[in-house]
Amino acid sequence: MSAQRRVERVVVLALEGVYPFELGIPSRIFGAADGHYEVLTCSVDGRPVRSNADFTIGVEHGPEILATADTVVVASMAPAHIPVELPTEVAAALALIRPDARVVSICTAAFVLAAAGLLEGRRATTHWQVTEAFRRLHPDVELDPDVLFVHDGRILTSAGAASGVDVCLHIVRTDHGSELANAVARRCVVPPFRDGGQAQYIEQPVPQSGAASTAATRAWALERLDEPLALTDLAAHARMSLRTFARRFHDEVGLSPGRWLIQQRVARARHLLESSDLSVDQIAGQVGFATGASLRQHLHAAIGVSPQAYRRTFQAAR
């Protein structure tokens, strides 16, 4: 008889003013992961929680369930409920989390983790609209407002709303590999990995009517990642001047063309490390990095690990 599969317990903490959409993300994503996760929801006192909508949410569990969690997700709340200092009952609930448990914030819940001291000296993110307030309150946190999520050790923080989907899929991918994460994404009809950062969602001037998009050129580039693509090549394909292309690309994606290309090459390299037995040098050639050393440098800059360590993690997950 095969060994019984371990099921990861995810506990979602709902606080006053919680956004119902974000509260439901962990259950939707982890619930589609073939029984690898159990998702439970609690409040700080076991009582119903007022949402930011016109209804109250009933929960089945009190804070004691946090002590049993392998992963704790704190769902985001409306700005009016963002804490400057943690209420006593919230601090007491968070104190129940095991030291080895993974802790995740969605959107504004990063304020809760920071107020609890969990983000001190760490890199983190939150919704772009509240970054200045976050920096004023928590100068000890290395805030990166340009990304969709940050994974720093056992703590993960994500940007606004749908970035909760991104970080939950990232957790599935980290725990069980890209095949399962991609299957979950298909079941939930969401992209398995979104391009760019949240800078692309910051309010921008409306482009002129009929302005050409760089989307076709991005698709063209993704089919040629193994080639030495220069900005001139991309601009020529889009039939734009260098300046116009670079400006429009940044407006649409939130990144420069060069940085976007590196990100796509790293993403492709990660997929090959997970799904193939190709050597690091072979993967580097297939994704457009000149050498294996270049791939190692860019992968470490992106996720903080070497190709060998990354591959070992996903081989273990498989």
Buried (B, 14 or more C-beta within 10 A) or exposed (E): EEEEEEEBBBBBBBBBBBBEBBBBBBBBBBBBBEEBBBBBBBBBEEEEBBBBEEEEBEBEBBBEBBEBBBBBBBBBBBBEBBBEEBBEEBBEBBEBBEEEBBBBBBBBBBBBBBBBEBBEEBBBBBBBBBBEBBEEBBEEBEBBBBBBBBBBEEBBBBBBBBBBBBBBBBBBBBBBBBBBBBBBBEBBEBEBBBBBBBBBBEEEEEEEEEEBEBEEBBEBBBEEBBEEBEBEBBBBBBEBEEEBBBEBBBBBBBBEBBBBBBBBBBBBBBBBBBEEEBEBEEBBBBBBBEEBEBBBEBBBEBBEBBBEEBBEBBEEBE
